C-alpha cells in the first residue's frame, strides 16, 4: 500500500516538474510604447502650445517636420504563442499631434492597426545601401573579371 502511495507521489511530482518546465515555454503578451491616460489626452486640445503637449504626454516616440511639425506617440501590443517563436503585432496605436506654424496644436488624431502599416519599434536588422548578393551570385559575377597588368 505504501509503495503505491510513493509511486503516485512520484508521478505527481514528475507531472508538476514537467508542468513547470513547460510553463517556461508558454507564450506572452507584451506592451511596448506609451499609452496616454484619458486625463493626459484631455489636456491636449486644439490651440494648446507645444510645451503643454510635452508636459501632458512627455517626449514623443518620433517626430516629423514635413508640411508642419507632428509628434507621434506609438504603442504596440505583441503576442508570442511560445517563448522561442517570433512575436507578432496584434494591436498598434499611433497618437499624432499636429502643430501649426505658431507651435500650437492644430489637430489630434488617433490611428489604429487598421489605419496603416505596422511600425517596427525594435528592429534587429540594420539597413544598408546597395544590393544584396548571394554567395553564388558573387562567385559568378567575379568570373571573367580581368584586372589590368600591375593591379591586384
C-alpha positions as CSV (number, residue, x, y, z in Angstrom):
1,X,0.0,0.0,0.0
2,X,2.8,2.4,0.9
3,X,4.7,1.7,-2.3
4,X,1.6,2.5,-4.4
5,X,1.3,5.8,-2.5
6,X,5.0,6.6,-3.1
7,X,4.6,5.7,-6.7
8,X,1.6,8.0,-7.1
9,X,3.5,10.8,-5.3
10,X,6.5,10.3,-7.7
11,X,4.2,10.5,-10.7
12,X,2.5,13.7,-9.3
13,X,5.9,15.2,-8.6
14,X,7.1,14.5,-12.1
15,X,3.9,15.9,-13.5
16,X,4.4,19.1,-11.5
17,X,8.1,19.4,-12.6
18,X,7.1,18.8,-16.3
19,X,4.3,21.4,-16.0
20,X,6.7,24.0,-14.5
21,X,9.2,23.2,-17.3
22,X,6.5,23.7,-20.0
23,X,5.3,26.9,-18.3
24,X,8.6,28.5,-19.2
25,X,7.7,27.8,-22.9
26,X,4.3,29.4,-22.7
27,X,3.7,32.4,-24.7
28,X,3.5,36.0,-23.6
29,X,1.8,39.3,-24.5
30,X,4.0,42.4,-24.3
31,X,3.0,46.1,-24.3
32,X,5.6,48.5,-25.8
33,X,5.4,52.2,-26.0
34,X,3.4,54.8,-24.3
35,X,-0.4,54.7,-23.8
36,X,-1.6,58.1,-22.6
37,X,-4.3,58.3,-20.0
38,X,-7.6,60.0,-20.7
39,X,-6.6,62.8,-18.3
40,X,-3.4,63.4,-20.3
41,X,-5.4,63.4,-23.6
42,X,-7.9,65.9,-22.3
43,X,-5.0,68.4,-21.7
44,X,-4.0,68.3,-25.3
45,X,-6.7,70.3,-27.1
46,X,-6.6,72.2,-30.4
47,X,-4.8,75.5,-29.7
48,X,-2.6,74.2,-26.9
49,X,1.1,75.2,-27.1
50,X,3.8,72.6,-27.8
51,X,5.1,72.9,-24.2
52,X,1.7,71.8,-22.8
53,X,1.9,68.7,-25.0
54,X,5.3,67.9,-23.6
55,X,4.0,68.3,-20.1
56,X,0.9,66.2,-20.7
57,X,2.3,63.4,-22.9
58,X,6.1,63.6,-22.5
59,X,8.6,63.1,-25.2
60,X,7.1,61.6,-28.4
61,X,8.3,58.3,-29.9
62,X,9.2,60.2,-33.1
63,X,8.6,63.5,-34.8
64,X,8.1,64.8,-38.4
65,X,8.6,68.2,-39.9
66,X,7.1,67.7,-43.4
67,X,4.4,70.3,-44.0
68,X,4.3,71.2,-40.3
69,X,5.5,69.6,-37.1
70,X,3.9,66.4,-35.9
71,X,4.5,64.4,-32.6
72,X,3.9,60.7,-32.8
73,X,3.3,58.6,-29.7
74,X,3.4,54.9,-30.7
75,X,2.4,51.9,-28.7
76,X,2.2,48.2,-29.7
77,X,0.9,45.0,-28.2
78,X,2.7,41.9,-29.4
79,X,2.0,38.3,-28.8
80,X,4.3,35.3,-28.8
81,X,2.5,32.0,-28.6
82,X,5.6,30.0,-27.5
83,X,8.7,31.5,-25.9
84,X,11.1,30.6,-28.7
85,X,8.9,31.9,-31.6
86,X,8.9,35.3,-33.1
87,X,6.4,37.8,-31.8
88,X,3.7,39.3,-33.9
89,X,1.9,42.6,-33.5
90,X,-1.7,42.2,-32.5
91,X,-2.6,45.8,-31.8
92,X,-1.0,49.2,-32.5
93,X,-2.0,52.8,-31.8
94,X,-0.4,55.9,-33.0
95,X,-1.4,59.2,-31.4
96,X,-0.5,62.0,-33.8
97,X,-0.4,65.6,-32.5
98,X,-0.2,68.1,-35.4
99,X,1.1,71.7,-34.9
100,X,0.6,74.8,-36.9
101,X,3.3,77.3,-37.8
102,X,2.8,79.1,-34.4
103,X,3.6,75.9,-32.5
104,X,0.0,75.3,-31.3
105,X,-1.9,72.1,-31.7
106,X,-4.0,72.1,-34.9
107,X,-5.2,68.5,-34.8
108,X,-5.0,65.4,-32.7
109,X,-5.5,62.0,-34.4
110,X,-5.5,58.5,-33.1
111,X,-4.6,55.8,-35.6
112,X,-5.0,52.1,-35.1
113,X,-3.5,49.0,-36.7
114,X,-6.3,49.0,-39.3
115,X,-5.3,52.5,-40.4
116,X,-1.8,51.7,-41.8
117,X,1.3,49.7,-41.7
118,X,3.0,48.1,-38.7
119,X,5.8,50.2,-37.3
120,X,8.9,48.3,-36.4
121,X,9.8,49.6,-33.0
122,X,12.6,47.1,-32.3
123,X,14.4,46.2,-35.4
124,X,17.1,43.7,-35.3
125,X,18.2,44.5,-38.9
126,X,20.5,47.3,-39.9
127,X,19.6,48.5,-43.4
128,X,22.5,49.2,-45.8
129,X,22.7,50.8,-49.1
130,X,23.4,48.9,-52.3
131,X,22.2,45.5,-53.4
132,X,22.2,42.2,-51.6
133,X,24.0,39.4,-53.5
134,X,24.0,35.8,-52.5
135,X,27.3,33.9,-52.3
136,X,26.6,32.1,-55.6
137,X,25.9,35.3,-57.5
138,X,29.1,36.9,-56.1
139,X,31.1,33.9,-57.4
140,X,29.5,34.1,-60.9
141,X,29.9,37.8,-61.1
142,X,33.6,37.5,-60.2
143,X,34.3,35.1,-63.0
144,X,35.6,36.7,-66.2
145,X,36.8,39.8,-64.4
146,X,40.3,40.5,-65.6
147,X,42.4,43.1,-63.9
148,X,44.9,45.2,-66.0
149,X,48.5,44.2,-65.5
150,X,50.2,45.6,-62.5
151,X,46.9,45.9,-60.4
152,X,46.0,43.4,-57.8
